[in-house]
Amino acid sequence: MSKFKLYLKEILVPVVLGGIVGFIISGSMDYNNLAQPPLAPPGWLFPVVWTILYILMGVSYGILKEQNLIDEKINQIYFTQLFVNLLWPIFFFVLKWRLFSIMWIILLAILVAIMIYRFYQKNKVSGLLQIPYLIWTVYATYLNIGIYLLNK
């Protein structure tokens, strides 16, 4: 498989799955109607940021795949965090499980930190490319907690 096809495939997996979840939650998005904590971004920013993060996720995984550095631990953490990531907006927006979503996003942050550590062990660039994802997840945790407290 050419490098281009390999990276395209690995980028499309999280981007397409994220797009499907975006479509699923689109009728339930109430973000702009909720009381917001300080420093809350405008709603339009979320799909932009998540698209960038999903692209970085695919590039990081693609780097490992291109260099034949994928093992069971890498696959396990990568796909587990992606699964947890994709369920969070369904819990938060569709089901309105705002308190549960706090616990879920903390789990996601832990999984992303583990993923960064494991990716970094295999390839430094692959790990470092995931730092924005961890920062955004920690920020999203703050937003989740703030929205829960201000809207309960």
C-alpha positions as CSV (number, residue, x, y, z in Angstrom):
1,M,0.0,0.0,0.0
2,S,1.4,3.4,-0.9
3,K,2.1,5.9,1.9
4,F,-0.6,8.2,0.7
5,K,-3.3,5.4,0.8
6,L,-2.0,4.2,4.2
7,Y,-2.3,7.7,5.8
8,L,-5.6,8.5,4.0
9,K,-7.1,5.3,5.4
10,E,-5.9,5.9,8.9
11,I,-7.1,9.5,8.9
12,L,-10.5,8.6,7.4
13,V,-11.2,6.1,10.2
14,P,-11.5,8.6,13.0
15,V,-12.8,11.4,10.8
16,V,-15.6,9.4,9.3
17,L,-16.6,7.8,12.6
18,G,-16.5,11.3,14.2
19,G,-18.7,12.6,11.4
20,I,-21.2,9.8,11.9
21,V,-21.4,10.6,15.6
22,G,-21.8,14.3,14.7
23,F,-24.7,13.4,12.5
24,I,-26.3,11.2,15.2
25,I,-26.1,14.0,17.8
26,S,-27.0,16.9,15.4
27,G,-30.7,16.9,16.4
28,S,-29.8,16.9,20.1
29,M,-27.2,19.6,20.3
30,D,-28.2,22.0,23.0
31,Y,-24.8,23.5,23.8
32,N,-25.8,27.0,22.9
33,N,-28.9,26.8,25.1
34,L,-27.0,25.8,28.2
35,A,-25.5,28.1,30.8
36,Q,-21.7,28.1,30.0
37,P,-18.8,28.2,32.4
38,P,-16.1,31.0,31.9
39,L,-13.9,30.5,28.8
40,A,-16.5,28.4,27.0
41,P,-15.9,28.5,23.2
42,P,-18.6,29.2,20.6
43,G,-20.4,26.0,19.5
44,W,-19.0,26.3,15.9
45,L,-15.5,25.7,17.1
46,F,-16.1,22.1,18.3
47,P,-16.4,20.4,14.8
48,V,-13.4,22.3,13.6
49,V,-11.2,21.3,16.6
50,W,-12.4,17.7,16.5
51,T,-11.7,17.4,12.8
52,I,-8.2,18.5,13.4
53,L,-7.7,16.2,16.4
54,Y,-9.1,13.2,14.4
55,I,-6.7,14.0,11.6
56,L,-3.8,14.1,14.0
57,M,-5.0,10.9,15.6
58,G,-5.0,9.2,12.1
59,V,-1.6,10.6,11.3
60,S,-0.1,9.4,14.6
61,Y,-1.5,5.9,14.1
62,G,-0.4,6.0,10.4
63,I,3.2,6.8,11.4
64,L,3.2,3.7,13.7
65,K,1.7,1.6,11.0
66,E,4.0,2.8,8.3
67,Q,7.0,1.9,10.5
68,N,5.5,-1.5,11.4
69,L,5.4,-0.5,15.1
70,I,1.8,-1.5,15.7
71,D,1.3,-4.2,18.3
72,E,-1.6,-5.5,20.4
73,K,-1.1,-2.9,23.1
74,I,-1.1,0.0,20.5
75,N,-4.2,-1.3,18.8
76,Q,-6.0,-1.9,22.1
77,I,-5.4,1.6,23.5
78,Y,-6.0,3.4,20.2
79,F,-9.3,1.7,19.4
80,T,-10.5,1.8,23.1
81,Q,-9.9,5.5,23.4
82,L,-11.6,6.1,20.0
83,F,-14.6,4.1,21.1
84,V,-14.8,6.0,24.4
85,N,-14.3,9.3,22.5
86,L,-17.2,8.5,20.1
87,L,-19.6,7.6,22.9
88,W,-19.1,10.7,25.0
89,P,-21.2,13.1,22.8
90,I,-24.0,10.6,22.7
91,F,-24.0,10.4,26.5
92,F,-23.7,14.2,26.9
93,F,-26.0,15.5,24.1
94,V,-28.4,12.7,23.1
95,L,-29.0,11.0,26.5
96,K,-28.3,14.2,28.6
97,W,-26.3,12.1,31.1
98,R,-24.2,15.1,32.1
99,L,-22.9,13.7,35.4
100,F,-22.1,10.3,33.9
101,S,-20.4,12.2,31.0
102,I,-17.9,13.7,33.5
103,M,-16.8,10.3,34.6
104,W,-16.7,9.1,31.0
105,I,-14.5,12.1,29.8
106,I,-12.1,11.6,32.7
107,L,-11.8,8.0,31.5
108,L,-11.1,9.3,28.0
109,A,-8.4,11.7,29.3
110,I,-6.7,8.8,31.1
111,L,-6.8,6.6,28.0
112,V,-5.4,9.5,25.9
113,A,-2.6,9.9,28.3
114,I,-1.8,6.2,28.1
115,M,-2.0,6.3,24.3
116,I,0.4,9.2,24.2
117,Y,2.8,7.3,26.4
118,R,2.6,4.1,24.3
119,F,2.8,6.0,21.0
120,Y,5.8,8.0,22.3
121,Q,7.6,4.8,23.3
122,K,7.3,3.6,19.7
123,N,7.8,6.9,17.9
124,K,8.3,10.3,19.5
125,V,6.5,12.3,16.8
126,S,3.5,10.0,16.9
127,G,3.2,10.5,20.7
128,L,3.8,14.3,20.6
129,L,1.1,14.7,17.9
130,Q,-1.5,13.6,20.5
131,I,-0.7,16.3,23.1
132,P,-3.3,18.7,21.6
133,Y,-5.9,15.9,22.0
134,L,-5.1,15.5,25.7
135,I,-5.2,19.3,26.2
136,W,-8.5,19.6,24.5
137,T,-9.9,16.6,26.4
138,V,-8.9,18.1,29.7
139,Y,-10.5,21.4,28.6
140,A,-13.6,19.6,27.6
141,T,-13.7,17.9,31.0
142,Y,-13.7,21.4,32.6
143,L,-16.6,22.4,30.2
144,N,-18.5,19.2,31.0
145,I,-18.2,19.8,34.8
146,G,-19.1,23.5,34.4
147,I,-22.1,22.8,32.3
148,Y,-23.3,20.1,34.7
149,L,-22.9,22.4,37.7
150,L,-24.6,25.4,36.0
151,N,-27.5,23.5,34.5
152,K,-28.5,20.9,37.1
